[in-house]
Amino acid sequence: MSCLICAGQAESVECSSGWEERSCSHCGCYRMSQALILQMMEEGQIFDSSKMRAWLTRQRSLVAVPSIEFSHAILMR
Ligand SMILES: [Zn+2]
């Protein structure tokens, strides 16, 4: 499995339907909505991985495993 943010080596974690959970050695553990993944694939978008990691770090002070939806996605423009 590859990381959805940085495309590095990541482990897939079992989670609820409609979500993908990954544990990446660079980005940490996060959950991403499948709708977001599909939309990004359709539009050929990729994440700004350094900004997404900073966002994840901030989220981890609130929740153990941050959930990324479209409104949270920080994309390369
Ligand atoms: Zn990663």
N, CA, C, O and the ligand as a Tripos MOL2 file, in Angstrom:
@<TRIPOS>MOLECULE
protein
  309   307    78     0     0
PROTEIN
NO_CHARGES

@<TRIPOS>ATOM
      1 N           0.8450   -1.2010    0.0000 N.3       1 MET1
      2 CA          0.0000    0.0000    0.0000 C.3       1 MET1
      3 C           0.8800    1.2500    0.0000 C.2       1 MET1
      4 O           1.9400    1.2820    0.6260 O.2       1 MET1
      5 N           0.4260    2.2610   -0.7040 N.am      2 SER2
      6 CA          1.1850    3.5010   -0.6770 C.3       2 SER2
      7 C           0.3950    4.5760    0.0560 C.2       2 SER2
      8 O          -0.8300    4.5210    0.1540 O.2       2 SER2
      9 N           1.1280    5.5440    0.5630 N.am      3 CYS3
     10 CA          0.5130    6.6530    1.2820 C.3       3 CYS3
     11 C          -0.2810    7.5100    0.3100 C.2       3 CYS3
     12 O           0.1710    7.7730   -0.8040 O.2       3 CYS3
     13 N          -1.4670    7.9460    0.7320 N.am      4 LEU4
     14 CA         -2.3300    8.7460   -0.1390 C.3       4 LEU4
     15 C          -1.8560   10.1910   -0.2260 C.2       4 LEU4
     16 O          -2.2760   10.9430   -1.1050 O.2       4 LEU4
     17 N          -0.9820   10.5650    0.6890 N.am      5 ILE5
     18 CA         -0.5030   11.9560    0.7130 C.3       5 ILE5
     19 C           0.8470   12.0800    0.0100 C.2       5 ILE5
     20 O           1.0180   12.9350   -0.8590 O.2       5 ILE5
     21 N           1.8140   11.2220    0.3880 N.am      6 CYS6
     22 CA          3.1650   11.3800   -0.1640 C.3       6 CYS6
     23 C           3.5660   10.2440   -1.1010 C.2       6 CYS6
     24 O           4.6580   10.2670   -1.6690 O.2       6 CYS6
     25 N           2.6710    9.2280   -1.2690 N.am      7 ALA7
     26 CA          2.9240    8.0860   -2.1450 C.3       7 ALA7
     27 C           4.0910    7.2160   -1.6710 C.2       7 ALA7
     28 O           4.5740    6.3710   -2.4240 O.2       7 ALA7
     29 N           4.5510    7.4170   -0.4230 N.am      8 GLY8
     30 CA          5.5930    6.5790    0.1590 C.3       8 GLY8
     31 C           5.0080    5.2690    0.6670 C.2       8 GLY8
     32 O           3.8190    4.9940    0.5090 O.2       8 GLY8
     33 N           5.8700    4.4720    1.2780 N.am      9 GLN9
     34 CA          5.4380    3.1910    1.8320 C.3       9 GLN9
     35 C           4.5470    3.4150    3.0450 C.2       9 GLN9
     36 O           4.9330    4.1180    3.9790 O.2       9 GLN9
     37 N           3.3470    2.8180    3.0370 N.am     10 ALA10
     38 CA          2.4250    2.9840    4.1630 C.3      10 ALA10
     39 C           1.6440    1.7040    4.3750 C.2      10 ALA10
     40 O           1.4660    0.9090    3.4520 O.2      10 ALA10
     41 N           1.1800    1.5110    5.6020 N.am     11 GLU11
     42 CA          0.3610    0.3430    5.9050 C.3      11 GLU11
     43 C          -1.1020    0.7240    5.8420 C.2      11 GLU11
     44 O          -1.4970    1.8020    6.2890 O.2      11 GLU11
     45 N          -1.9120   -0.1780    5.2790 N.am     12 SER12
     46 CA         -3.3490    0.0270    5.2570 C.3      12 SER12
     47 C          -3.9320   -0.4680    6.5780 C.2      12 SER12
     48 O          -3.6070   -1.5630    7.0360 O.2      12 SER12
     49 N          -4.7910    0.3440    7.1840 N.am     13 VAL13
     50 CA         -5.3940   -0.0090    8.4680 C.3      13 VAL13
     51 C          -6.8910   -0.2210    8.2500 C.2      13 VAL13
     52 O          -7.5480    0.5350    7.5330 O.2      13 VAL13
     53 N          -7.4120   -1.2720    8.8880 N.am     14 GLU14
     54 CA         -8.8470   -1.5660    8.8030 C.3      14 GLU14
     55 C          -9.6460   -0.4040    9.4110 C.2      14 GLU14
     56 O          -9.3350    0.0500   10.5120 O.2      14 GLU14
     57 N         -10.6760    0.0780    8.6960 N.am     15 CYS15
     58 CA        -11.4990    1.1550    9.2530 C.3      15 CYS15
     59 C         -12.9040    1.0870    8.6650 C.2      15 CYS15
     60 O         -13.2080    0.1960    7.8710 O.2      15 CYS15
     61 N         -13.7620    2.0350    9.0590 N.am     16 SER16
     62 CA        -15.1580    1.9810    8.6350 C.3      16 SER16
     63 C         -15.3040    2.2270    7.1330 C.2      16 SER16
     64 O         -14.4210    2.8150    6.5080 O.2      16 SER16
     65 N         -16.4230    1.7750    6.5560 N.am     17 SER17
     66 CA        -16.6110    1.8840    5.1160 C.3      17 SER17
     67 C         -16.7630    3.3560    4.7230 C.2      17 SER17
     68 O         -17.2890    4.1720    5.4810 O.2      17 SER17
     69 N         -16.2870    3.6660    3.5200 N.am     18 GLY18
     70 CA        -16.3080    5.0510    3.0680 C.3      18 GLY18
     71 C         -15.0170    5.7870    3.3980 C.2      18 GLY18
     72 O         -14.8190    6.9360    3.0030 O.2      18 GLY18
     73 N         -14.1390    5.1010    4.1330 N.am     19 TRP19
     74 CA        -12.8710    5.7090    4.5400 C.3      19 TRP19
     75 C         -11.7130    4.7730    4.2480 C.2      19 TRP19
     76 O         -11.8660    3.5530    4.2060 O.2      19 TRP19
     77 N         -10.5520    5.3770    4.0460 N.am     20 GLU20
     78 CA         -9.2990    4.6290    3.9290 C.3      20 GLU20
     79 C          -8.4150    5.1110    5.0620 C.2      20 GLU20
     80 O          -8.2800    6.3130    5.2920 O.2      20 GLU20
     81 N          -7.8090    4.1540    5.7730 N.am     21 GLU21
     82 CA         -6.8780    4.5640    6.8210 C.3      21 GLU21
     83 C          -5.4930    4.0610    6.4680 C.2      21 GLU21
     84 O          -5.3200    2.9170    6.0460 O.2      21 GLU21
     85 N          -4.4970    4.9410    6.6490 N.am     22 ARG22
     86 CA         -3.1140    4.5960    6.3450 C.3      22 ARG22
     87 C          -2.2200    4.9710    7.5150 C.2      22 ARG22
     88 O          -2.4630    5.9380    8.2370 O.2      22 ARG22
     89 N          -1.1800    4.1710    7.6710 N.am     23 SER23
     90 CA         -0.1420    4.5030    8.6260 C.3      23 SER23
     91 C           1.1520    4.6560    7.8470 C.2      23 SER23
     92 O           1.7400    3.6740    7.3930 O.2      23 SER23
     93 N           1.5850    5.8930    7.6990 N.am     24 CYS24
     94 CA          2.7700    6.2060    6.8830 C.3      24 CYS24
     95 C           3.8930    6.6360    7.8140 C.2      24 CYS24
     96 O           3.6530    7.3580    8.7810 O.2      24 CYS24
     97 N           5.1260    6.1970    7.5310 N.am     25 SER25
     98 CA          6.2370    6.5530    8.4170 C.3      25 SER25
     99 C           6.5510    8.0500    8.3440 C.2      25 SER25
    100 O           7.1420    8.6020    9.2720 O.2      25 SER25
    101 N           6.1650    8.7030    7.2600 N.am     26 HIS26
    102 CA          6.4190   10.1500    7.1370 C.3      26 HIS26
    103 C           5.2280   10.9890    7.5750 C.2      26 HIS26
    104 O           5.3990   12.0170    8.2310 O.2      26 HIS26
    105 N           4.0230   10.5580    7.2180 N.am     27 CYS27
    106 CA          2.8210   11.3690    7.4780 C.3      27 CYS27
    107 C           2.1030   10.9300    8.7410 C.2      27 CYS27
    108 O           1.2450   11.6590    9.2380 O.2      27 CYS27
    109 N           2.4290    9.7530    9.2790 N.am     28 GLY28
    110 CA          1.7380    9.2510   10.4550 C.3      28 GLY28
    111 C           0.4380    8.5550   10.0710 C.2      28 GLY28
    112 O           0.2450    8.1490    8.9250 O.2      28 GLY28
    113 N          -0.4500    8.4260   11.0570 N.am     29 CYS29
    114 CA         -1.7000    7.7070   10.8500 C.3      29 CYS29
    115 C          -2.8160    8.7020   10.5530 C.2      29 CYS29
    116 O          -2.9640    9.7000   11.2580 O.2      29 CYS29
    117 N          -3.5970    8.4370    9.5150 N.am     30 TYR30
    118 CA         -4.7030    9.3400    9.1640 C.3      30 TYR30
    119 C          -5.7660    8.5410    8.4310 C.2      30 TYR30
    120 O          -5.5210    7.4310    7.9570 O.2      30 TYR30
    121 N          -6.9520    9.1290    8.3480 N.am     31 ARG31
    122 CA         -8.0830    8.5280    7.6570 C.3      31 ARG31
    123 C          -8.4950    9.4830    6.5330 C.2      31 ARG31
    124 O          -8.5110   10.6990    6.7230 O.2      31 ARG31
    125 N          -8.8210    8.9380    5.3810 N.am     32 MET32
    126 CA         -9.2160    9.8080    4.2740 C.3      32 MET32
    127 C         -10.5130    9.3100    3.6580 C.2      32 MET32
    128 O         -10.6940    8.1040    3.4890 O.2      32 MET32
    129 N         -11.4170   10.2230    3.3210 N.am     33 SER33
    130 CA        -12.6990    9.8090    2.7430 C.3      33 SER33
    131 C         -12.4700    9.2930    1.3210 C.2      33 SER33
    132 O         -11.7110    9.8760    0.5470 O.2      33 SER33
    133 N         -13.1410    8.1930    0.9980 N.am     34 GLN34
    134 CA        -12.9840    7.6090   -0.3420 C.3      34 GLN34
    135 C         -13.5090    8.5520   -1.4110 C.2      34 GLN34
    136 O         -13.0060    8.5520   -2.5340 O.2      34 GLN34
    137 N         -14.5290    9.3700   -1.0730 N.am     35 ALA35
    138 CA        -15.0540   10.3460   -2.0230 C.3      35 ALA35
    139 C         -13.9670   11.3430   -2.4250 C.2      35 ALA35
    140 O         -13.8590   11.7310   -3.5880 O.2      35 ALA35
    141 N         -13.1670   11.7480   -1.4420 N.am     36 LEU36
    142 CA        -12.0590   12.6730   -1.7190 C.3      36 LEU36
    143 C         -11.0160   12.0090   -2.6260 C.2      36 LEU36
    144 O         -10.5230   12.6230   -3.5720 O.2      36 LEU36
    145 N         -10.6900   10.7580   -2.3270 N.am     37 ILE37
    146 CA         -9.6890   10.0390   -3.1290 C.3      37 ILE37
    147 C         -10.1550    9.9470   -4.5850 C.2      37 ILE37
    148 O          -9.3840   10.1960   -5.5110 O.2      37 ILE37
    149 N         -11.4480    9.5780   -4.7730 N.am     38 LEU38
    150 CA        -11.9880    9.4540   -6.1240 C.3      38 LEU38
    151 C         -11.9740   10.7970   -6.8530 C.2      38 LEU38
    152 O         -11.6150   10.8740   -8.0280 O.2      38 LEU38
    153 N         -12.3700   11.8510   -6.1410 N.am     39 GLN39
    154 CA        -12.4160   13.1680   -6.7600 C.3      39 GLN39
    155 C         -11.0170   13.6280   -7.1700 C.2      39 GLN39
    156 O         -10.8410   14.2220   -8.2330 O.2      39 GLN39
    157 N         -10.0160   13.3490   -6.3160 N.am     40 MET40
    158 CA         -8.6550   13.7470   -6.6480 C.3      40 MET40
    159 C          -8.1150   12.9730   -7.8340 C.2      40 MET40
    160 O          -7.4020   13.5250   -8.6710 O.2      40 MET40
    161 N          -8.4640   11.6680   -7.9070 N.am     41 MET41
    162 CA         -8.0140   10.8600   -9.0400 C.3      41 MET41
    163 C          -8.6370   11.3670  -10.3280 C.2      41 MET41
    164 O          -7.9730   11.4460  -11.3610 O.2      41 MET41
    165 N          -9.9260   11.7120  -10.2590 N.am     42 GLU42
    166 CA        -10.6410   12.2090  -11.4260 C.3      42 GLU42
    167 C         -10.0360   13.5080  -11.9380 C.2      42 GLU42
    168 O          -9.9020   13.7150  -13.1450 O.2      42 GLU42
    169 N          -9.6690   14.3910  -10.9910 N.am     43 GLU43
    170 CA         -9.1610   15.7050  -11.3670 C.3      43 GLU43
    171 C          -7.6440   15.7190  -11.5250 C.2      43 GLU43
    172 O          -7.0630   16.7320  -11.9140 O.2      43 GLU43
    173 N          -7.0030   14.5840  -11.2190 N.am     44 GLY44
    174 CA         -5.5530   14.4980  -11.3380 C.3      44 GLY44
    175 C          -4.8230   15.3860  -10.3450 C.2      44 GLY44
    176 O          -3.7220   15.8630  -10.6180 O.2      44 GLY44
    177 N          -5.4480   15.6090   -9.1790 N.am     45 GLN45
    178 CA         -4.8630   16.4780   -8.1570 C.3      45 GLN45
    179 C          -3.9300   15.6780   -7.2460 C.2      45 GLN45
    180 O          -4.1140   14.4740   -7.0660 O.2      45 GLN45
    181 N          -2.9500   16.3350   -6.6850 N.am     46 ILE46
    182 CA         -2.1230   15.7060   -5.6560 C.3      46 ILE46
    183 C          -2.0070   16.6360   -4.4470 C.2      46 ILE46
    184 O          -2.1820   17.8500   -4.5510 O.2      46 ILE46
    185 N          -1.7040   16.0230   -3.2970 N.am     47 PHE47
    186 CA         -1.5910   16.7970   -2.0730 C.3      47 PHE47
    187 C          -0.2800   17.5500   -2.0170 C.2      47 PHE47
    188 O           0.7290   17.1240   -2.5790 O.2      47 PHE47
    189 N          -0.3150   18.6860   -1.3220 N.am     48 ASP48
    190 CA          0.9070   19.3620   -0.9210 C.3      48 ASP48
    191 C           1.3330   18.6610    0.3670 C.2      48 ASP48
    192 O           0.8570   19.0030    1.4490 O.2      48 ASP48
    193 N           2.2460   17.6640    0.2480 N.am     49 SER49
    194 CA          2.4860   16.7560    1.3660 C.3      49 SER49
    195 C           3.0530   17.4660    2.5940 C.2      49 SER49
    196 O           2.6910   17.1060    3.7140 O.2      49 SER49
    197 N           3.9230   18.4570    2.4280 N.am     50 SER50
    198 CA          4.4840   19.1110    3.6170 C.3      50 SER50
    199 C           3.4080   19.9060    4.3480 C.2      50 SER50
    200 O           3.3970   19.9290    5.5780 O.2      50 SER50
    201 N           2.4950   20.5640    3.6130 N.am     51 LYS51
    202 CA          1.4230   21.3250    4.2570 C.3      51 LYS51
    203 C           0.3950   20.3830    4.8740 C.2      51 LYS51
    204 O          -0.1590   20.6780    5.9330 O.2      51 LYS51
    205 N           0.1350   19.2450    4.2140 N.am     52 MET52
    206 CA         -0.8020   18.2780    4.7860 C.3      52 MET52
    207 C          -0.2490   17.6930    6.0810 C.2      52 MET52
    208 O          -0.9980   17.4740    7.0340 O.2      52 MET52
    209 N           1.0530   17.4400    6.1200 N.am     53 ARG53
    210 CA          1.6690   16.9020    7.3530 C.3      53 ARG53
    211 C           1.5520   17.9020    8.4860 C.2      53 ARG53
    212 O           1.2910   17.5180    9.6260 O.2      53 ARG53
    213 N           1.7420   19.1870    8.1890 N.am     54 ALA54
    214 CA          1.6060   20.2180    9.2210 C.3      54 ALA54
    215 C           0.1630   20.2510    9.7200 C.2      54 ALA54
    216 O          -0.0780   20.4020   10.9180 O.2      54 ALA54
    217 N          -0.8080   20.1090    8.7920 N.am     55 TRP55
    218 CA         -2.2280   20.0950    9.1810 C.3      55 TRP55
    219 C          -2.5100   18.8820   10.0680 C.2      55 TRP55
    220 O          -3.1950   18.9970   11.0850 O.2      55 TRP55
    221 N          -1.9790   17.7170    9.6790 N.am     56 LEU56
    222 CA         -2.1900   16.4940   10.4630 C.3      56 LEU56
    223 C          -1.6140   16.6390   11.8670 C.2      56 LEU56
    224 O          -2.2330   16.2200   12.8450 O.2      56 LEU56
    225 N          -0.4360   17.2310   11.9630 N.am     57 THR57
    226 CA          0.1940   17.4280   13.2740 C.3      57 THR57
    227 C          -0.6990   18.2820   14.1690 C.2      57 THR57
    228 O          -0.8570   17.9830   15.3530 O.2      57 THR57
    229 N          -1.2890   19.3560   13.6070 N.am     58 ARG58
    230 CA         -2.1940   20.1980   14.4030 C.3      58 ARG58
    231 C          -3.4360   19.4210   14.8190 C.2      58 ARG58
    232 O          -3.8930   19.5400   15.9560 O.2      58 ARG58
    233 N          -3.9920   18.6150   13.8890 N.am     59 GLN59
    234 CA         -5.1960   17.8430   14.1940 C.3      59 GLN59
    235 C          -4.9530   16.8340   15.3080 C.2      59 GLN59
    236 O          -5.8530   16.5430   16.0960 O.2      59 GLN59
    237 N          -3.7210   16.2940   15.3710 N.am     60 ARG60
    238 CA         -3.4300   15.2500   16.3690 C.3      60 ARG60
    239 C          -3.4550   15.7740   17.7980 C.2      60 ARG60
    240 O          -3.4970   14.9890   18.7450 O.2      60 ARG60
    241 N          -3.4290   17.0950   17.9630 N.am     61 SER61
    242 CA         -3.5960   17.6200   19.3230 C.3      61 SER61
    243 C          -5.0620   17.5400   19.7370 C.2      61 SER61
    244 O          -5.3770   17.6740   20.9190 O.2      61 SER61
    245 N          -5.9660   17.3240   18.7750 N.am     62 LEU62
    246 CA         -7.4060   17.2390   19.0470 C.3      62 LEU62
    247 C          -7.9180   15.8060   18.9880 C.2      62 LEU62
    248 O          -8.7050   15.3910   19.8390 O.2      62 LEU62
    249 N          -7.4720   15.0460   17.9830 N.am     63 VAL63
    250 CA         -7.9350   13.6610   17.7990 C.3      63 VAL63
    251 C          -6.7450   12.7550   17.5180 C.2      63 VAL63
    252 O          -5.7210   13.2030   17.0020 O.2      63 VAL63
    253 N          -6.8890   11.4700   17.8640 N.am     64 ALA64
    254 CA         -5.7850   10.5230   17.6760 C.3      64 ALA64
    255 C          -5.5020   10.2900   16.1960 C.2      64 ALA64
    256 O          -4.3510   10.3100   15.7580 O.2      64 ALA64
    257 N          -6.5770   10.0680   15.4310 N.am     65 VAL65
    258 CA         -6.4330    9.8000   13.9940 C.3      65 VAL65
    259 C          -7.2460   10.8350   13.2110 C.2      65 VAL65
    260 O          -8.4720   10.7360   13.1560 O.2      65 VAL65
    261 N          -6.5890   11.8170   12.6100 N.am     66 PRO66
    262 CA         -7.3230   12.8390   11.8630 C.3      66 PRO66
    263 C          -8.0370   12.2620   10.6420 C.2      66 PRO66
    264 O          -7.5150   11.3720    9.9710 O.2      66 PRO66
    265 N          -9.2280   12.7730   10.3610 N.am     67 SER67
    266 CA         -9.9950   12.3560    9.1880 C.3      67 SER67
    267 C          -9.9650   13.4800    8.1640 C.2      67 SER67
    268 O         -10.3450   14.6140    8.4550 O.2      67 SER67
    269 N          -9.5060   13.1480    6.9530 N.am     68 ILE68
    270 CA         -9.3580   14.1670    5.9160 C.3      68 ILE68
    271 C         -10.5450   14.0950    4.9520 C.2      68 ILE68
    272 O         -10.7990   13.0560    4.3420 O.2      68 ILE68
    273 N         -11.2540   15.1940    4.8250 N.am     69 GLU69
    274 CA        -12.3260   15.2970    3.8430 C.3      69 GLU69
    275 C         -11.9360   16.3640    2.8350 C.2      69 GLU69
    276 O         -10.8860   16.9960    2.9560 O.2      69 GLU69
    277 N         -12.8010   16.5590    1.8290 N.am     70 PHE70
    278 CA        -12.4050   17.4620    0.7510 C.3      70 PHE70
    279 C         -12.0940   18.8680    1.2540 C.2      70 PHE70
    280 O         -11.1580   19.5060    0.7730 O.2      70 PHE70
    281 N         -12.8690   19.3470    2.2110 N.am     71 SER71
    282 CA        -12.6680   20.7170    2.7070 C.3      71 SER71
    283 C         -11.3230   20.8840    3.4170 C.2      71 SER71
    284 O         -10.8640   22.0080    3.6180 O.2      71 SER71
    285 N         -10.6900   19.7670    3.7970 N.am     72 HIS72
    286 CA         -9.3900   19.8280    4.4770 C.3      72 HIS72
    287 C          -8.2100   19.6690    3.5310 C.2      72 HIS72
    288 O          -7.0680   19.9460    3.8980 O.2      72 HIS72
    289 N          -8.4850   19.2280    2.3290 N.am     73 ALA73
    290 CA         -7.3950   18.8680    1.4260 C.3      73 ALA73
    291 C          -6.6050   20.1120    1.0220 C.2      73 ALA73
    292 O          -7.1720   21.0860    0.5280 O.2      73 ALA73
    293 N          -5.3010   20.0650    1.2380 N.am     74 ILE74
    294 CA         -4.4030   21.1390    0.8150 C.3      74 ILE74
    295 C          -3.6650   20.6140   -0.4170 C.2      74 ILE74
    296 O          -2.8240   19.7190   -0.3270 O.2      74 ILE74
    297 N          -4.0050   21.1970   -1.5660 N.am     75 LEU75
    298 CA         -3.5300   20.6400   -2.8290 C.3      75 LEU75
    299 C          -2.4360   21.4930   -3.4360 C.2      75 LEU75
    300 O          -2.3380   22.6920   -3.1740 O.2      75 LEU75
    301 N          -1.6070   20.8450   -4.2580 N.am     76 MET76
    302 CA         -0.6210   21.5480   -5.0630 C.3      76 MET76
    303 C          -1.3770   22.2960   -6.1390 C.2      76 MET76
    304 O          -2.2540   21.7250   -6.7890 O.2      76 MET76
    305 N          -1.0620   23.5360   -6.3360 N.am     77 ARG77
    306 CA         -1.7300   24.3000   -7.3940 C.3      77 ARG77
    307 C          -0.7620   24.5550   -8.5170 C.2      77 ARG77
    308 O          -1.1230   25.1840   -9.5120 O.2      77 ARG77
    309 ZN          2.9780    9.6520    3.6570 Zn       78 ZN78
@<TRIPOS>BOND
     1     1     2 1
     2     2     3 1
     3     3     4 2
     4     3     5 am
     5     5     6 1
     6     6     7 1
     7     7     8 2
     8     7     9 am
     9     9    10 1
    10    10    11 1
    11    11    12 2
    12    11    13 am
    13    13    14 1
    14    14    15 1
    15    15    16 2
    16    15    17 am
    17    17    18 1
    18    18    19 1
    19    19    20 2
    20    19    21 am
    21    21    22 1
    22    22    23 1
    23    23    24 2
    24    23    25 am
    25    25    26 1
    26    26    27 1
    27    27    28 2
    28    27    29 am
    29    29    30 1
    30    30    31 1
    31    31    32 2
    32    31    33 am
    33    33    34 1
    34    34    35 1
    35    35    36 2
    36    35    37 am
    37    37    38 1
    38    38    39 1
    39    39    40 2
    40    39    41 am
    41    41    42 1
    42    42    43 1
    43    43    44 2
    44    43    45 am
    45    45    46 1
    46    46    47 1
    47    47    48 2
    48    47    49 am
    49    49    50 1
    50    50    51 1
    51    51    52 2
    52    51    53 am
    53    53    54 1
    54    54    55 1
    55    55    56 2
    56    55    57 am
    57    57    58 1
    58    58    59 1
    59    59    60 2
    60    59    61 am
    61    61    62 1
    62    62    63 1
    63    63    64 2
    64    63    65 am
    65    65    66 1
    66    66    67 1
    67    67    68 2
    68    67    69 am
    69    69    70 1
    70    70    71 1
    71    71    72 2
    72    71    73 am
    73    73    74 1
    74    74    75 1
    75    75    76 2
    76    75    77 am
    77    77    78 1
    78    78    79 1
    79    79    80 2
    80    79    81 am
    81    81    82 1
    82    82    83 1
    83    83    84 2
    84    83    85 am
    85    85    86 1
    86    86    87 1
    87    87    88 2
    88    87    89 am
    89    89    90 1
    90    90    91 1
    91    91    92 2
    92    91    93 am
    93    93    94 1
    94    94    95 1
    95    95    96 2
    96    95    97 am
    97    97    98 1
    98    98    99 1
    99    99   100 2
   100    99   101 am
   101   101   102 1
   102   102   103 1
   103   103   104 2
   104   103   105 am
   105   105   106 1
   106   106   107 1
   107   107   108 2
   108   107   109 am
   109   109   110 1
   110   110   111 1
   111   111   112 2
   112   111   113 am
   113   113   114 1
   114   114   115 1
   115   115   116 2
   116   115   117 am
   117   117   118 1
   118   118   119 1
   119   119   120 2
   120   119   121 am
   121   121   122 1
   122   122   123 1
   123   123   124 2
   124   123   125 am
   125   125   126 1
   126   126   127 1
   127   127   128 2
   128   127   129 am
   129   129   130 1
   130   130   131 1
   131   131   132 2
   132   131   133 am
   133   133   134 1
   134   134   135 1
   135   135   136 2
   136   135   137 am
   137   137   138 1
   138   138   139 1
   139   139   140 2
   140   139   141 am
   141   141   142 1
   142   142   143 1
   143   143   144 2
   144   143   145 am
   145   145   146 1
   146   146   147 1
   147   147   148 2
   148   147   149 am
   149   149   150 1
   150   150   151 1
   151   151   152 2
   152   151   153 am
   153   153   154 1
   154   154   155 1
   155   155   156 2
   156   155   157 am
   157   157   158 1
   158   158   159 1
   159   159   160 2
   160   159   161 am
   161   161   162 1
   162   162   163 1
   163   163   164 2
   164   163   165 am
   165   165   166 1
   166   166   167 1
   167   167   168 2
   168   167   169 am
   169   169   170 1
   170   170   171 1
   171   171   172 2
   172   171   173 am
   173   173   174 1
   174   174   175 1
   175   175   176 2
   176   175   177 am
   177   177   178 1
   178   178   179 1
   179   179   180 2
   180   179   181 am
   181   181   182 1
   182   182   183 1
   183   183   184 2
   184   183   185 am
   185   185   186 1
   186   186   187 1
   187   187   188 2
   188   187   189 am
   189   189   190 1
   190   190   191 1
   191   191   192 2
   192   191   193 am
   193   193   194 1
   194   194   195 1
   195   195   196 2
   196   195   197 am
   197   197   198 1
   198   198   199 1
   199   199   200 2
   200   199   201 am
   201   201   202 1
   202   202   203 1
   203   203   204 2
   204   203   205 am
   205   205   206 1
   206   206   207 1
   207   207   208 2
   208   207   209 am
   209   209   210 1
   210   210   211 1
   211   211   212 2
   212   211   213 am
   213   213   214 1
   214   214   215 1
   215   215   216 2
   216   215   217 am
   217   217   218 1
   218   218   219 1
   219   219   220 2
   220   219   221 am
   221   221   222 1
   222   222   223 1
   223   223   224 2
   224   223   225 am
   225   225   226 1
   226   226   227 1
   227   227   228 2
   228   227   229 am
   229   229   230 1
   230   230   231 1
   231   231   232 2
   232   231   233 am
   233   233   234 1
   234   234   235 1
   235   235   236 2
   236   235   237 am
   237   237   238 1
   238   238   239 1
   239   239   240 2
   240   239   241 am
   241   241   242 1
   242   242   243 1
   243   243   244 2
   244   243   245 am
   245   245   246 1
   246   246   247 1
   247   247   248 2
   248   247   249 am
   249   249   250 1
   250   250   251 1
   251   251   252 2
   252   251   253 am
   253   253   254 1
   254   254   255 1
   255   255   256 2
   256   255   257 am
   257   257   258 1
   258   258   259 1
   259   259   260 2
   260   259   261 am
   261   261   262 1
   262   262   263 1
   263   263   264 2
   264   263   265 am
   265   265   266 1
   266   266   267 1
   267   267   268 2
   268   267   269 am
   269   269   270 1
   270   270   271 1
   271   271   272 2
   272   271   273 am
   273   273   274 1
   274   274   275 1
   275   275   276 2
   276   275   277 am
   277   277   278 1
   278   278   279 1
   279   279   280 2
   280   279   281 am
   281   281   282 1
   282   282   283 1
   283   283   284 2
   284   283   285 am
   285   285   286 1
   286   286   287 1
   287   287   288 2
   288   287   289 am
   289   289   290 1
   290   290   291 1
   291   291   292 2
   292   291   293 am
   293   293   294 1
   294   294   295 1
   295   295   296 2
   296   295   297 am
   297   297   298 1
   298   298   299 1
   299   299   300 2
   300   299   301 am
   301   301   302 1
   302   302   303 1
   303   303   304 2
   304   303   305 am
   305   305   306 1
   306   306   307 1
   307   307   308 2
@<TRIPOS>SUBSTRUCTURE
     1 MET1         2 RESIDUE 1 A MET
     2 SER2         6 RESIDUE 1 A SER
     3 CYS3        10 RESIDUE 1 A CYS
     4 LEU4        14 RESIDUE 1 A LEU
     5 ILE5        18 RESIDUE 1 A ILE
     6 CYS6        22 RESIDUE 1 A CYS
     7 ALA7        26 RESIDUE 1 A ALA
     8 GLY8        30 RESIDUE 1 A GLY
     9 GLN9        34 RESIDUE 1 A GLN
    10 ALA10       38 RESIDUE 1 A ALA
    11 GLU11       42 RESIDUE 1 A GLU
    12 SER12       46 RESIDUE 1 A SER
    13 VAL13       50 RESIDUE 1 A VAL
    14 GLU14       54 RESIDUE 1 A GLU
    15 CYS15       58 RESIDUE 1 A CYS
    16 SER16       62 RESIDUE 1 A SER
    17 SER17       66 RESIDUE 1 A SER
    18 GLY18       70 RESIDUE 1 A GLY
    19 TRP19       74 RESIDUE 1 A TRP
    20 GLU20       78 RESIDUE 1 A GLU
    21 GLU21       82 RESIDUE 1 A GLU
    22 ARG22       86 RESIDUE 1 A ARG
    23 SER23       90 RESIDUE 1 A SER
    24 CYS24       94 RESIDUE 1 A CYS
    25 SER25       98 RESIDUE 1 A SER
    26 HIS26      102 RESIDUE 1 A HIS
    27 CYS27      106 RESIDUE 1 A CYS
    28 GLY28      110 RESIDUE 1 A GLY
    29 CYS29      114 RESIDUE 1 A CYS
    30 TYR30      118 RESIDUE 1 A TYR
    31 ARG31      122 RESIDUE 1 A ARG
    32 MET32      126 RESIDUE 1 A MET
    33 SER33      130 RESIDUE 1 A SER
    34 GLN34      134 RESIDUE 1 A GLN
    35 ALA35      138 RESIDUE 1 A ALA
    36 LEU36      142 RESIDUE 1 A LEU
    37 ILE37      146 RESIDUE 1 A ILE
    38 LEU38      150 RESIDUE 1 A LEU
    39 GLN39      154 RESIDUE 1 A GLN
    40 MET40      158 RESIDUE 1 A MET
    41 MET41      162 RESIDUE 1 A MET
    42 GLU42      166 RESIDUE 1 A GLU
    43 GLU43      170 RESIDUE 1 A GLU
    44 GLY44      174 RESIDUE 1 A GLY
    45 GLN45      178 RESIDUE 1 A GLN
    46 ILE46      182 RESIDUE 1 A ILE
    47 PHE47      186 RESIDUE 1 A PHE
    48 ASP48      190 RESIDUE 1 A ASP
    49 SER49      194 RESIDUE 1 A SER
    50 SER50      198 RESIDUE 1 A SER
    51 LYS51      202 RESIDUE 1 A LYS
    52 MET52      206 RESIDUE 1 A MET
    53 ARG53      210 RESIDUE 1 A ARG
    54 ALA54      214 RESIDUE 1 A ALA
    55 TRP55      218 RESIDUE 1 A TRP
    56 LEU56      222 RESIDUE 1 A LEU
    57 THR57      226 RESIDUE 1 A THR
    58 ARG58      230 RESIDUE 1 A ARG
    59 GLN59      234 RESIDUE 1 A GLN
    60 ARG60      238 RESIDUE 1 A ARG
    61 SER61      242 RESIDUE 1 A SER
    62 LEU62      246 RESIDUE 1 A LEU
    63 VAL63      250 RESIDUE 1 A VAL
    64 ALA64      254 RESIDUE 1 A ALA
    65 VAL65      258 RESIDUE 1 A VAL
    66 PRO66      262 RESIDUE 1 A PRO
    67 SER67      266 RESIDUE 1 A SER
    68 ILE68      270 RESIDUE 1 A ILE
    69 GLU69      274 RESIDUE 1 A GLU
    70 PHE70      278 RESIDUE 1 A PHE
    71 SER71      282 RESIDUE 1 A SER
    72 HIS72      286 RESIDUE 1 A HIS
    73 ALA73      290 RESIDUE 1 A ALA
    74 ILE74      294 RESIDUE 1 A ILE
    75 LEU75      298 RESIDUE 1 A LEU
    76 MET76      302 RESIDUE 1 A MET
    77 ARG77      306 RESIDUE 1 A ARG
    78 ZN78       309 GROUP 0 **** ****
